[in-house]
Amino acid sequence: MRIAVCVKWVPAISRIRLDPETKRLVREGVPSELNAYDVLAVNRAVELKQALGGSVAVYTMGPPEARRGLVRCLAMGADDAFHLNDFAFAGADTLATSRALALALSRDGYDLVLFGNNSVDAETGQVGPEVAELLGVPQITSVSRLDVTDDGTVRAERALENGTEVVEGALPLLVSVTEGVSHDAQAPRDAVRAAEEREITELTAAMLADDVSRFGAAGSPTWVAEVRQIEPSREGRIIEEGSAVEMAREAVAALTERGALDSNSDGADSSDAAGDTPRPAGGPEVWVVAEADEGGLRPVTLEMLAAGQPVADALGGRVVAFIMGGQETAGYAAALGEAGADAVMVAAASELSVYSTAAHTAVLAEAITERQPFAVLLPSTPNGRDLAARASARLDLGLTGDCIGLDVDDSGLAQLKPAFGGNIVAPIYSRTLPNMATVRPGVFSALRPNHARSVPVAEVNVGSTPSEGPMRVEFRAAPEDDAASLDKARAVVCIGMGVGGPERIQELDDLRTLLDADFICTRDVVEAGWMPRQRQVGLTGRSIAPRLYIGIGVRGDFNHAVGIQRAGTVLVVNNDRRAAFFRGQADVGVMADWQEFVPALVEELRRRGNSR
């Protein structure tokens, strides 16, 4: 079996900073490393080679120093390495990058192409699916387990928010992998030194295409305006003196002052209701591609409908919900209208009842081509990212991933995208129409539904849909409970590595029960096996917007903090003064041993509750 792995040499995100005067990223002195997900992809490729025979080739596109990443891949067991190294590749967005990689990969026939699910510096998850579309091969994304049999059957487990989807497909195939697919060990130093003597093939733009303007900034359908640094907006109160009882009393007083313990609100903030009268047809359309699961419409769908309102107002257009699914899908039309859609388009067919990249991409791409909306918003969920990237590559459109803000200005639709762990935001514009973006869940506030609102509903003629590609063979709900409830959680208690071990989590049950809170956790906790992945919050997990967040033994690095940006009040308990949460990332920080402080906090909360 011939396997190719595409990797990226990225700066260590925790060391990146923004020069306040030049507004440019300062990379000098910042070390680089192989993207973490790509390390998993290389290791799994080598494991498959050892089990089934064959070879592993690694590819990267980047400046000369990116060669160091390829050396490490060779040291990990790859057989060949290819470096796309040419100034013509500079400034490429995801589609221009995908175009170059696809052309490089097409020079050799590969049975399996692996990508890391996303890179830590960009977090889009777009390049893998876009390359798959340009190569004309099926894809599976968000894969946490990957097996290949001797006859070429691929069985993969996809990590979704509410459980695990098992899919099967046949080679050739492109797969984007995430945590769990393999070990993340790097090669030992002696293997790296030996690999430095190995040959690495360089590929220039002219070797891939006659027209080099298809690459780099010139071939990119999106462009980036001046980057902005996100300054901490939390209160930053620190409690570090007194006994555990005294600190608990001060912490509860602070929470009370902020209204974090009030029971008359379910969200981090209040929101307006959807208007009584839908906007009329005739102007530019802002499409919201709805997503639903066993529990109904996903909250991110309602958030996107709210995000589209000011865009439609600025354009003199309207917000249109586009929903695909089985025959029951039409039943969501009324709720979509009540939540802010001015019109609803329903594509209902049995072939769409379970998400399929091939079928859903075909339906969405055809509808976009026919109707030509101004913008198409999709959820930044595993399926939403999968669909958006495939459709944008098919239509040769720019795509902004993980959008956290939308604004209309003289340059067009500004799509605000976080980068480098969320501490930097870049306004991205598109040279192509429609604008396409995936929207991060938990960032926008949904409108209050207006049950008096009635909107027109149009049926989309689905016709015949493609049936090729991987298909779902099993779905396993998330263990323990329904983690989908986190989308609506009023309060959460976050478990960090500072808790000490999985056996200690039960000691926080009284606090969780008293606050009617849900448990969440950091990525390190998931990787240690303490809690299921569906409860991971942060850059590579989910975003939530509770009224109250309490972090226990959590450092608060921005790759976690980006997932709680819309939390109403953040209280953290940590005995490490160097924890990032104590540098303006929390509203209330308690510097104490959690095992002493939490029991006192529980008693103070009970006392407060009994005194009301």
N, C-alpha and C positions, 0 to 999 in steps of 0.2 A: 504494500500500500504506500502510495506517495502522499506525503503530508506536507503542507506548507503552513507556517505560522507567521503572522504579521505582528511585529512588536514596535513599541515606541520608547525612545529614550527621553525621559521626562525630568524636569527639575524637581527637587524635593519641595513639595508644596508648602511645608511649614517654614521654609527659609525665604520664600518669595515675599518681596515687599514692593510697595508703590512709592516712587519718588513724588513727594507732595508738590514739588515745583514743576517738574517736567511732565507729570502724569504718565510716566512710563514705568514699566516693570523693571525692577533692578535685579538682574540675574548674575552680576559679577560676584564671584565667590560662592555662588549657590551650587552645591553638588547635584549631580544628576544620577539617575538610576533607571533600571528597567521598570516600566509600568507594572504595578503589582499583579494585575489580572493577566498580563502577558506572561509573567513568570509561570503562573498556573497553566497557561495554554502550552508553553514550551514543555513543561514537565509532563503534562498529559500526553503530548505528541510523542515524546520519547518513550513513555510507558507503552503506548500503543504500538510503536515501532518494535519494541522489544518483545511484545506479546505476539504480534502478527507478522513481523518482518516488514521490510521496506526501508524508507528513508524519510528524513525530516529536513526541510529547507526553511530557513528563516529570512524574512524580508523586513527592511525598515526604510522609511523615507525621512531624511533629516540632514542636518549639517555634518561636517566631517567628524565631529566628536561622537555622533550617534553610532559610529563604528564600534565604540566600546561596548555598546549594548549587544551587538552581534557577536563580539568576542565572548561575552558571557553566555550567550545562547549556544555557541559552539562548545564551550566548556561544559554546558549542561547536557550535551549529548546530540545536538543537531549535527547534521552531516555537511550541509552547504549553507552559505550565507550570501545575501544580495543586498547591496546598499544603493538606494536611489538617492544619488548625491549630485545635485545640480542646482545652481542659483535659480534656474527657471522654475523649480519646485517651491521656492520661498513664498510665504504668504498664502499658502493654499488653505481654503476652508475644507470642510469634510467632503464635499462632492468632488472638488478638484483633487484632493488627496486620494479619494476612492478611485477616481479615474486613472491616476498614475499607478496605483497598486494593482488594479484590475488588469491593466495592460501588461504590467510586469509579470503577474501570475499567469496570464494567458500564454506566455512564451513557453511554458511547460505545462503538461497536463497533470493536474493534481486530483486525487480522489477526495481528499479532505483538506479544507482550509480552516484554520483556527485563528480566532481573534480573542483578545481580552474583551470583556463585555463593554468596557469603556475605559478611557484614560483618566488618570486622576487630575490632570491639568485642565481638561476640557469637559469631561463627564457627559458627553453627548450620547454615547452608545450608537452613533450613526454610521460610522465607517464600515463596520462589518456588514450590515444589511445592504448598504449602498454598493459595496463591492460585489455582494452576492447577486444583486440585480444586474450590474454591469457585466458580470460573468455569465449570467443566465442560469444560475444554479439555485436550488432551494436553500433555505436558511433555517436555523434554530438559534434563538437568542436566549440570554439569561439562563444558561445551562449550568447546573450545579453538579451534575453527574453525567458522564459520557462513556458509553460502551459501544464497541464495534465487534461484530461477529466475523467469522471467517468468510461468510458468504456476502459480506458487505452491508449487512443490516445494521443500522445505527439506532440505538435506544438511548434517549436522553431525558433527563429530568429538568424541567424548567422551574425556577424559583419564582412563584407569583406571590402577591401580597396575602392571599387568603389560602394558600396551600401549594401543593406541588403537582404540576402537570407532567405526565409521562407521555412522550411522543416517540413515534418510530418513523424512520425514513430510510432511504437507500442512497448510497453514494452515486455520483459526486454530491457533496454537500458542504456548506459553510456553517460553522458553529461559533458562536460567541460565548465565552465561558466566564463564570463568576466563582465566588468562594465555594469551596467544597469539591471542585472537580479534580483537584490534585493537591499535592503538597506545595508549599511556597518556598522551598529551600533554594538558595542560590548555589552556584558551583563553588567548590573550595579554591583557595588562592593558587595552589599548584596547577590545577586544571585550567584556570584562567591564564596563567603564565604560558602554559603549553599552547593554548588556543590562540595566543597573540601571534604565533608563527604561522597560523593557518591562512589560507587564501580566502579573501572576501571579494566577490565580484561586484564591481561598481557599474551601475546603470545610469545613463544620462537621459535627459528628456528626449534628445534626438534619436536615441536608440529605441524609444517607445512609440514615437509618433512623428510624422513629418511636420505637423503644426504644433509647435511647442507652446503656443498661446493658449492651449487647452489646459495648461497646468498653472500652478502657482496662483498669485493674486489675479493675474489676467484671466484665468479660467475659472475663477471663483464667483458663483452667483450671489454670495453674501459678502459684506464688508463691515469692518468694525470701526466705530467711532471712538472717541477718547474714553479710555477705561476710567472707572471710578472706584475709589476705595470705600468700603462700607465701614463707617465708624460705629463703635458700640453705642447702643441707645438705652442700655439698662441703667438702673439707678445706681448700682455699684455699692450698696451698703454692706459693710463688713462687720460681723459680730464675732469677737474673738476674746472677750474678757468675761469673767464671772464663772459660776458653776454651770453645770449642764441645765439645771432648773432655771437659772437666771437667763441663760442664753435662749432657752426654749420660750420663756415668757416674752423676751424681746423679739424673737422671730415671729411668734404668733401675733404680737402687736403690729409688727410691720406688715404681715399678710392681711390683717384686718384693715389696716389703714389703706392698703391698696385695693381692697374689695375682693381679694383673691379667694376668700372663704365664703362669699355670698352664695346663696343657693338659688337665686332668682335669675340666673343667666347660665346658658349652656356653652357659650363660646368665649373666645378671647376678646371679642369686641362685638358691638351691635352693628346691624347692617340695615340698609334700606329695603323696602319691599319692591317687587317688580311692579312696573307701571300698569295702569288699568288698560291702556290702549296700545296694542302692538303697532310698531312702526310699519308704514305702508311699503309695498313692493316698489321696485324701480331703481333704487340706489345700489351702491356697492354692498355686497354681502360678506359678513363675517361668519364663517362656518365654525361650529363647535361639533366635533366628532364625539358623540356621546359614548360612554362606556357603562355597561351594566354587568352585574353578576347575580348570583343566586339571591342576594339580598335586595336587588333592585338597582336603581341608578346609583353609580358610584358618586360620592360627594364631590370628587374632582370635576365631574361633569357640570354640577351646579356652580362650582367655583369658576369654571371657564365661561359659563353663560354670563356671570357677573362681570368677569374681566372684559368681555366683548362689548358691554354696554357703552362705556365712554368712547371706544373706538368707533362704534356705529354712529354715535352722536356726532363725533368730529367729522365723519365722512358723509353724513346725511344718508346713511344706509340703514341696514337692519341686521339683527343677529338671527342666524338660521341654525337650528339643531339638525344634525345629520346622524341618524342612528341605524346601525346594521345589526341583524340578528335573526332569530327564528320567527315563526308566525306570531308569537306573543309580543313581538317588539312594538307593534302599533299601540299596545296598551300603555306605553311610556309617553306617548305624544302629549297627553293632557298635562302631565307633571312637568314636562320640558317647557311647555308654554307658560305654566304658572311660575316657573323659576326664571323666566326672562327671555325665552326664545320668542321671536316675532313670527316665526314660521317653523314647521318641522318637516323634514324629509325622512321618509321611512323606507329602508331597503330590507324587506322581510322575505326570507327564503329558508327552507330547511338546511340548505348547504351553509348558511351563515350562523346557525344556532350555536356552534362551537367555533371559537376563533381559529382561523386558518390564514396564514400569511398570503398564500396564493389567492384565495377567494376574496378576502376582504380588500386586498390591494387592487384587484381587478375592478371591483365595484366602485371603490373610492376614486381611483384614477379616472375611470370612465365618467363619473359624475363631475369631477373637477374639470375635465376637458370639455364637457358639454356646457356647464353652467358658468365657468370662469369666475369664481368668487374673488373678492379682494384678498381675503385671508382665510386660512384653514388652521384651526387650533385643535390639537390632539393632546390627550393626557400623557404626562411623562411617567407612564407605568410600563411594565415589561411589554405588554401587548401594544400600547400606544406608541412606544419608541420603535418597536419592531415594524409596525404598520407605516408610521410616518417616514422612516428612513427609506423603506422599500418604495413607497409611492413617490417620494420626492426624486429619487434616482430615476424612476421610470419616466417621470415627467420633466426631468432635467431642471428641477427647481431648487432654489436655496432653502435651507432648513435650519432653524435655530432650536437648539435643544435645551430643555430644562429652564424655560423662560420663567422669570419671576416678576415681570412687569411689562406693560404695553403702553405705548404713547404714540400719538400721531403728531408729527412736526413737518417742517419744510422738506426734510429728506425722505419722508415716507413713514412707514410703521417702524418705530423704534422698539425692538424686542430686547428687553434687558435680560442678559444671561450671566449667571454667576460663573466664576472660574477660580482655579487654584483654591478649592475648598470652600468657596463662598465668600471670601473676604474681599474679593474684587468683582466688580460688575462691569460688563461691557455692553453698550448699546449696539445691537447688530441690525443692519438694514439689508434688504434684498434687492437685487437688480432684476429679479424675475417676479412675475405674478402668476398665481397668487402667492402672497407671503405665507410661509408655513412655519409653524412652531409647535413644539411640545411644551406643555405648561406643567410646572411642578405642583403636585398636590399639596394642599395645606398652606398655600401662599396667599391666595385671594379669598375674600369673604363672600360666601354665597348670598344672594338676595333672599329675603324672606318671601316665601311663595305667596302669590296672589291668586286665591282660588276662584276669583271672579273673572280671571283672564281667559280668553278663548282665542286660539290662533289657528290659521289655516294649516292643514296637513296634506302633504303630497306624497303619493306612493312612487318610489323609484323602481323602474323596470329593471329587475336584476338579470333576467335572461340566464344563459348558461354560465356557470362559474368554473374556473379551473379546479381540477381535483387532484393534480399532482402535488408532490411535496409531502413532508412529514405530517402525520395525522395523530391526534390525541388517542391514546389507548387506555388511559387511566387518569383519574384525578384523585388526589389524596388531600383532604382538608387539613388545614394547619393543626398541629397537635395542641392538646390542652384546651383550647377554646378558640373562639372566632376573633382573630386578630384584626379583622376588618372593622371591629368596633372602635379601633384607635382613631379612625377618621372622625369620629364624633365624641371622643373622650373629653370629659370636662376637666379631669385631673389625672395626672400620671406620676408614677414613681419610677425613676430611671435607675437601673442597676449598672454600676460601673465595676471595673476590676478591683477597685478599692474596697468593695464589699468583702472580699477575701475568699470566696468560694461559693459554689452553688448551694451548699448546705446552709449557708447563712441567709439566703434569700427569704426563707420562711420567717425569719426574725422581723421582717418588714411587713408581714401580713396585717398586723394590727393597724399600722399606719395606712396601708392601702385600703383596708376595709373601712376605716373611720372616714376617709376622704372619698369613698366610693370611686377609687382610682384604678387605673389599669397599670400593669407593669410594662415597662419598655426597657430597652437596653442599648448598649453601645456595640460597635462592631467587634471589639476585642472579646466581649462577653459571649457573643455568638460563636466566634472562632474557637473559644475555649470550651464550647459545648454546654454552657450553662443554661441558655435559653434559645428558643427557636428563632430562625432568621426573620420570620414575619414580624417580630417585635423589635427589630433593629431600626433605630432612628438615626438619620444623618445623611451624609453625602451619598453613600452607597446603600442606604436604607430608605426609609420613608420620611416624609415631613408631616408634622402634626401641628394642631393649633389649640391646645388645651387652655383652659383658664388658668390652671396652676400646674407647674412643672416642679417636681422635687427630685433633685439628683443626689444619689447617695454613692459616694466614692467614685464620682465621675470627674475626669480632668477638665472637660469642657473644651477640648481642641476644636477648631472651627469645622473640621470635617464631621463632627457630631452636632455642634451648635447650629449649623446651617439648617438642620432638620427641625429646629424649634424656634425659628425666627419669629413666628406669629404666636408664640405662647404669651399669655397675658402677663403672668408673673413667674419668674424663675428663681427658685430657692435651691441652693446647693449646700451640701455638707461634705467637707473634706478636711483632712488634717495636714494636707500638703500645701504650704503657702505658695508654692510655684504653680499650682493648678491654674490653667487659663481662665477658668470661671472667676477667679479672684482678680482678674485684670479687666474689670468693666463688662464682663460677659454675663453677669447675673444681677438680678435686682437685690437679692439678699444672699450673702455668702456667710456661712457659719463655719468657722475654722475650729473643728473639734473632731474627736473620735466619734464616729456615727453610732457605735454600740452604746456609748454613754448618752449621746444627745437624743437619739430617736425615741427611746422610752420616755424621756422627759418631755419631748415634743408631743407624743401621744397623750400623755397625762394632761398637758396644758390644753391641747385641743379638746379633750373630753371635758375639762373644767370649763372652758369657754362655751362649749355646746350646752352644758347643763345650766350655765348662768344666764342663758338668753331667755 
